[in-house]
Amino acid sequence: MELLFKNGKDLGEAKFKELAGELKLDVNRFEKDLKEKEAQWEKRINVDIALGQKSDVMGTPTFYIIGKRTAARTVEELKKEINQILKK
């Protein structure tokens, strides 16, 4: 995971192959597995995207409090909104 985060801006098929080699993986098998499972992962990603769109998620992170999207981003803002809800 560290390698993925470290190289996050450069990730792509060529970089994945390079990283697989750095990790001493069988690069040929890695490529084969990656291509064979591509449709499976694409379907899964599309399901997640559709769910995000249905839930009005525009990016990450997105927080919900009792089913309502909140603009709060800090712990203090979240606490304030939760406390306001608890007072009702």
Backbone torsions as a table, in degrees:
resi	resn	phi	psi	omega
1	MET	NA	-37.3	-179.4
2	GLU	-56.8	-42.9	-179.8
3	LEU	-63.3	-37.3	179.1
4	LEU	-65.6	-45.3	179.7
5	PHE	-66.9	-40.8	-179.0
6	LYS	-63.0	-34.1	-176.4
7	ASN	-107.8	18.6	-173.3
8	GLY	-49.8	-38.7	-176.9
9	LYS	-75.9	-17.7	-176.2
10	ASP	-107.9	7.3	-174.3
11	LEU	-65.6	139.6	179.0
12	GLY	178.2	179.9	-175.4
13	GLU	-57.8	-44.5	-179.1
14	ALA	-64.3	-41.2	-179.2
15	LYS	-68.1	-38.8	177.3
16	PHE	-59.2	-43.2	178.4
17	LYS	-62.1	-44.2	179.3
18	GLU	-60.5	-46.1	-179.5
19	LEU	-66.3	-37.7	176.7
20	ALA	-58.5	-41.7	176.9
21	GLY	-64.2	-42.6	178.6
22	GLU	-60.5	-33.4	-179.1
23	LEU	-85.1	4.7	178.8
24	LYS	64.5	30.3	175.4
25	LEU	-82.1	161.1	172.0
26	ASP	-74.2	100.7	-172.4
27	VAL	-62.2	-38.1	178.6
28	ASN	-62.5	-44.8	178.5
29	ARG	-66.1	-40.4	178.3
30	PHE	-57.5	-48.1	179.4
31	GLU	-61.2	-44.3	179.9
32	LYS	-60.6	-49.2	-180.0
33	ASP	-62.4	-40.5	-179.7
34	LEU	-61.5	-46.6	-179.7
35	LYS	-67.9	-40.7	-178.8
36	GLU	-66.2	-31.0	-176.1
37	LYS	-99.4	1.5	-176.5
38	GLU	-56.7	-46.5	-179.3
39	ALA	-63.5	-39.0	179.0
40	GLN	-62.7	-45.1	-179.2
41	TRP	-69.7	-38.4	179.5
42	GLU	-61.4	-42.5	177.9
43	LYS	-61.1	-45.3	-179.0
44	ARG	-63.2	-42.0	179.3
45	ILE	-64.5	-43.1	179.5
46	ASN	-63.4	-35.2	175.4
47	VAL	-63.0	-44.1	178.8
48	ASP	-63.6	-41.7	179.2
49	ILE	-62.3	-45.4	179.5
50	ALA	-61.0	-41.9	178.2
51	LEU	-63.5	-42.5	177.7
52	GLY	-61.3	-43.5	179.1
53	GLN	-64.9	-41.2	178.7
54	LYS	-63.4	-33.5	-178.2
55	SER	-90.1	5.9	179.0
56	ASP	66.0	32.8	176.6
57	VAL	-85.5	124.7	-179.2
58	MET	-106.5	-7.9	-179.5
59	GLY	177.3	-176.0	178.8
60	THR	-120.8	144.5	-5.3
61	PRO	-80.7	152.8	172.8
62	THR	-125.1	127.6	-177.2
63	PHE	-112.6	144.3	176.2
64	TYR	-125.3	140.9	174.1
65	ILE	-123.9	116.3	-177.0
66	ILE	51.0	47.1	175.3
67	GLY	78.1	3.7	-179.4
68	LYS	-115.4	129.2	179.8
69	ARG	-64.8	139.9	179.8
70	THR	-120.5	149.4	176.6
71	ALA	-88.7	-5.2	-179.2
72	ALA	-59.7	137.8	-179.7
73	ARG	-126.2	-21.0	-179.6
74	THR	-104.9	162.2	177.9
75	VAL	-59.4	-40.7	-179.2
76	GLU	-62.7	-43.4	179.2
77	GLU	-65.3	-41.0	178.2
78	LEU	-63.4	-44.8	178.3
79	LYS	-59.4	-42.7	-178.7
80	LYS	-61.5	-46.1	-179.7
81	GLU	-65.6	-42.2	179.4
82	ILE	-63.5	-43.9	178.7
83	ASN	-62.5	-37.7	177.1
84	GLN	-64.2	-39.9	178.6
85	ILE	-65.6	-41.6	-178.0
86	LEU	-66.0	-27.8	179.3
87	LYS	-72.2	-21.1	-176.0
88	LYS	-72.4	NA	NA
